[in-house]
C-alpha cells in the first residue's frame, strides 16, 4: 500500500455551513467571480479562492489512481485555520472543519484517513479539540507553521504539545502565508521561498526554545522535505557554538543537528539530488510520501520521483508504507 501523508482537501459542506451560520464564528463566504468563492475572516483576512480540485472527492480519487496512491491522510488547507479569530470562535470554526473532514474520510474508509486541526490561539482549546477528534477517528493533527506571524516555539502551546504527546498524535507542520506580500508577492516566490522559510523558522524555534526537550515523545512531520532546514543545519550548529546563548535565547540541550532524527520529512523536493541528500542526512526511515495534492507545485508522481532518484524498491516500500504505518499507529 502506498500512503500519502501530505494531501489537502476542503469538504464542500464547509462552504454550505459558512453560508448558513458563518457569522457565529466570524467567517464569511465571498463570491469572487461567478461560482468561485473564498473565505473572509472577521479579522479582515481574505484568503485565495477555493478551486474545484480541492473540493471534489471524485477528482481526488481519480488523481490518486493515476499517482499510484492507495490511501491519503487528508488534511485541510492551512490558509483557512483562522488563528486570528477570538479563541471561542476559533474553537467552533475548527469543530466545523474537523467534523466535515471526518465525514469525507468516513465516506471512503478504504481510501482516506484524516488529520484534524485546532485553534492554536488557545492551547487548552486546541488540546481539547485534539482529544475530541482522536475519539472521532483522526490519526494525527496538522498545524500551521505560524500563529499570526509568531513562530510556534515562541507561542504558549505547551498544553497542546503535551496532549499531542500523551495521545500519540503525530503533528504535521505546514507553512501558511495566505497573502503574497512584500518580496514574495511575485514570481511564485511565496510558494517556493516563503513557504519553506516559514517552515524553517518555526522548526528552528521549536528546537532552540526547548520544546523538543520538554516533549521528547512528540512526533513531528515536516512538509516539503523540511523546508531549508536540512541544508542550513550546519549554520544552526555554528550559530549555537559561536554565539552568546544568553543573548540569542537558545536553550536547546543539544546541537541543532542532533534533533534531525526527531522529525519525519515528506518527499516533495522535485530534485533527485536533494532527495538523496535528505536520505543520507536523516535516513530513509525518516521519510514519507507526500504529493501536496491538489496544488500544482506538488508532486504528481511521487513514486516516480523516488525511482528517478535511484531509491531501491525496498527503500520505496519503506517510505510509501512501512514508515507511515509506524508513525500513524491508527492506520488501517
LUMPAVEX-300962 format. One record per residue (C-alpha): residue number from 1; residue in three letters; x, y, z. Coordinates in steps of 0.25 Angstrom, whole numbers, m for minus. Layout:
# residues N
zalum:marza:x:y:z
NUM:ALA:X:Y:Z
...
# end
This chain:
# residues 332
zalum:marza:x:y:z
1:UNK:0:0:0
2:UNK:5:14:m4
3:UNK:1:24:7
4:UNK:1:39:4
5:UNK:3:47:17
6:UNK:2:61:11
7:UNK:m11:64:3
8:UNK:m21:75:5
9:UNK:m36:75:4
10:UNK:m47:84:7
11:UNK:m61:78:8
12:UNK:m71:86:0
13:UNK:m80:84:13
14:UNK:m71:94:20
15:UNK:m76:105:9
16:UNK:m90:101:12
17:UNK:m88:103:27
18:UNK:m82:117:25
19:UNK:m94:121:17
20:UNK:m103:116:28
21:UNK:m96:121:40
22:UNK:m82:127:38
23:UNK:m85:139:46
24:UNK:m86:131:58
25:UNK:m71:128:57
26:UNK:m66:140:49
27:UNK:m65:135:35
28:UNK:m72:140:23
29:UNK:m72:133:9
30:UNK:m70:143:m3
31:UNK:m72:141:m17
32:UNK:m60:146:m25
33:UNK:m66:142:m38
34:UNK:m78:134:m43
35:UNK:m77:120:m36
36:UNK:m64:124:m29
37:UNK:m63:126:m14
38:UNK:m53:130:m3
39:UNK:m53:131:12
40:UNK:m52:145:19
41:UNK:m50:145:34
42:UNK:m55:156:43
43:UNK:m40:160:45
44:UNK:m40:165:31
45:UNK:m32:153:25
46:UNK:m37:149:11
47:UNK:m31:136:6
48:UNK:m29:131:m8
49:UNK:m42:125:m15
50:UNK:m45:111:m13
51:UNK:m43:103:m26
52:UNK:m51:91:m32
53:UNK:m39:81:m30
54:UNK:m39:83:m15
55:UNK:m54:82:m13
56:UNK:m57:69:m21
57:UNK:m55:55:m16
58:UNK:m57:49:m30
59:UNK:m46:57:m35
60:UNK:m37:53:m23
61:UNK:m39:38:m25
62:UNK:m36:39:m40
63:UNK:m23:47:m37
64:UNK:m19:36:m26
65:UNK:m21:25:m36
66:UNK:m12:32:m46
67:UNK:m2:34:m36
68:UNK:m2:20:m30
69:UNK:m7:25:m17
70:UNK:m15:15:m9
71:UNK:m18:23:3
72:UNK:m18:38:6
73:UNK:m17:44:20
74:UNK:m25:56:17
75:UNK:m23:70:24
76:UNK:m29:83:22
77:UNK:m23:95:15
78:UNK:m15:103:26
79:UNK:m19:116:20
80:UNK:m33:114:26
81:UNK:m29:112:40
82:UNK:m33:126:45
83:UNK:m23:127:57
84:UNK:m26:142:58
85:UNK:m41:139:62
86:UNK:m45:140:76
87:UNK:m42:127:83
88:UNK:m56:123:85
89:UNK:m60:126:71
90:UNK:m47:119:66
91:UNK:m51:106:74
92:UNK:m65:106:68
93:UNK:m59:108:54
94:UNK:m49:96:55
95:UNK:m60:88:61
96:UNK:m68:90:47
97:UNK:m55:88:39
98:UNK:m52:75:46
99:UNK:m66:69:46
100:UNK:m67:72:31
101:UNK:m54:66:28
102:UNK:m57:53:37
103:UNK:m69:51:29
104:UNK:m61:51:16
105:UNK:m52:40:22
106:UNK:m63:32:27
107:UNK:m70:32:13
108:UNK:m58:25:7
109:UNK:m51:18:19
110:UNK:m43:9:8
111:UNK:m36:21:3
112:UNK:m36:32:13
113:UNK:m31:35:27
114:UNK:m31:49:33
115:UNK:m23:59:41
116:UNK:m30:69:50
117:UNK:m27:83:53
118:UNK:m29:92:65
119:UNK:m30:107:70
120:UNK:m15:109:73
121:UNK:m19:123:78
122:UNK:m23:116:91
123:UNK:m14:103:95
124:UNK:m25:98:104
125:UNK:m36:99:94
126:UNK:m27:93:83
127:UNK:m23:81:93
128:UNK:m38:78:96
129:UNK:m41:78:81
130:UNK:m30:69:78
131:UNK:m35:59:89
132:UNK:m49:60:83
133:UNK:m44:57:69
134:UNK:m36:46:73
135:UNK:m48:39:78
136:UNK:m55:42:65
137:UNK:m44:35:57
138:UNK:m33:45:54
139:UNK:m20:39:52
140:UNK:m12:52:55
141:UNK:m12:67:54
142:UNK:m8:78:45
143:UNK:m3:92:50
144:UNK:1:104:42
145:UNK:16:108:44
146:UNK:12:121:50
147:UNK:1:127:59
148:UNK:m2:141:53
149:UNK:13:143:50
150:UNK:19:136:62
151:UNK:28:124:62
152:UNK:22:112:68
153:UNK:33:111:78
154:UNK:30:125:83
155:UNK:15:122:86
156:UNK:9:117:99
157:UNK:6:104:94
158:UNK:11:94:104
159:UNK:m3:89:108
160:UNK:m5:86:93
161:UNK:9:79:91
162:UNK:6:71:104
163:UNK:m7:66:98
164:UNK:m1:62:85
165:UNK:10:54:92
166:UNK:0:48:102
167:UNK:m10:44:91
168:UNK:1:39:82
169:UNK:m4:48:71
170:UNK:7:52:61
171:UNK:8:67:57
172:UNK:9:71:43
173:UNK:15:85:42
174:UNK:10:92:29
175:UNK:14:106:25
176:UNK:4:117:24
177:UNK:5:130:17
178:UNK:m9:133:12
179:UNK:m5:146:6
180:UNK:7:148:m4
181:UNK:13:161:1
182:UNK:26:169:0
183:UNK:38:162:m6
184:UNK:30:149:m9
185:UNK:18:155:m16
186:UNK:22:152:m30
187:UNK:28:140:m38
188:UNK:23:130:m29
189:UNK:33:133:m18
190:UNK:23:131:m7
191:UNK:21:116:m11
192:UNK:36:114:m14
193:UNK:43:122:m3
194:UNK:33:128:6
195:UNK:27:114:10
196:UNK:40:107:12
197:UNK:45:119:20
198:UNK:33:119:29
199:UNK:35:104:32
200:UNK:50:106:35
201:UNK:47:118:44
202:UNK:37:111:53
203:UNK:45:98:53
204:UNK:57:105:58
205:UNK:49:112:69
206:UNK:44:98:73
207:UNK:58:93:75
208:UNK:64:105:81
209:UNK:53:109:90
210:UNK:54:95:97
211:UNK:40:90:92
212:UNK:46:77:87
213:UNK:54:75:100
214:UNK:41:77:108
215:UNK:33:67:100
216:UNK:43:56:96
217:UNK:31:47:91
218:UNK:26:58:81
219:UNK:25:53:67
220:UNK:26:64:56
221:UNK:25:63:41
222:UNK:31:74:33
223:UNK:26:77:19
224:UNK:34:80:7
225:UNK:46:72:11
226:UNK:47:80:24
227:UNK:48:93:17
228:UNK:62:99:16
229:UNK:66:92:30
230:UNK:74:81:24
231:UNK:82:90:16
232:UNK:84:100:27
233:UNK:87:91:39
234:UNK:102:94:39
235:UNK:99:108:41
236:UNK:89:105:52
237:UNK:101:97:59
238:UNK:111:108:56
239:UNK:102:119:62
240:UNK:100:111:75
241:UNK:114:108:77
242:UNK:120:122:74
243:UNK:109:131:79
244:UNK:105:136:93
245:UNK:93:128:96
246:UNK:88:137:107
247:UNK:87:147:96
248:UNK:81:138:86
249:UNK:71:132:95
250:UNK:76:118:91
251:UNK:72:108:102
252:UNK:73:95:94
253:UNK:81:84:102
254:UNK:88:79:89
255:UNK:93:83:76
256:UNK:82:86:66
257:UNK:87:75:57
258:UNK:85:65:67
259:UNK:70:67:66
260:UNK:69:64:52
261:UNK:65:49:55
262:UNK:53:54:63
263:UNK:46:59:50
264:UNK:39:52:39
265:UNK:41:58:25
266:UNK:32:57:13
267:UNK:38:55:m1
268:UNK:33:67:m8
269:UNK:46:73:m13
270:UNK:46:71:m28
271:UNK:60:68:m29
272:UNK:67:55:m29
273:UNK:80:60:m23
274:UNK:72:67:m12
275:UNK:65:54:m9
276:UNK:78:47:m8
277:UNK:84:57:1
278:UNK:72:56:10
279:UNK:73:41:11
280:UNK:88:42:14
281:UNK:85:53:25
282:UNK:73:47:32
283:UNK:72:33:28
284:UNK:61:26:19
285:UNK:54:22:32
286:UNK:50:37:34
287:UNK:44:39:20
288:UNK:29:38:16
289:UNK:22:40:3
290:UNK:15:54:0
291:UNK:8:59:m12
292:UNK:3:73:m7
293:UNK:m10:69:m15
294:UNK:m17:77:m22
295:UNK:m7:88:m23
296:UNK:1:90:m36
297:UNK:14:91:m28
298:UNK:12:77:m22
299:UNK:18:64:m27
300:UNK:9:58:m37
301:UNK:17:45:m38
302:UNK:24:43:m24
303:UNK:27:28:m27
304:UNK:34:32:m40
305:UNK:42:43:m33
306:UNK:48:33:m23
307:UNK:51:23:m35
308:UNK:57:35:m42
309:UNK:66:38:m30
310:UNK:71:23:m30
311:UNK:64:19:m18
312:UNK:63:4:m17
313:UNK:50:m4:m18
314:UNK:51:m7:m3
315:UNK:54:7:1
316:UNK:42:12:m7
317:UNK:33:2:0
318:UNK:39:6:13
319:UNK:35:21:10
320:UNK:22:18:4
321:UNK:16:9:14
322:UNK:25:4:26
323:UNK:29:18:31
324:UNK:15:24:31
325:UNK:9:11:37
326:UNK:19:12:49
327:UNK:17:27:50
328:UNK:2:27:49
329:UNK:m1:16:59
330:UNK:m16:17:56
331:UNK:m16:14:41
332:UNK:m24:2:36
# end
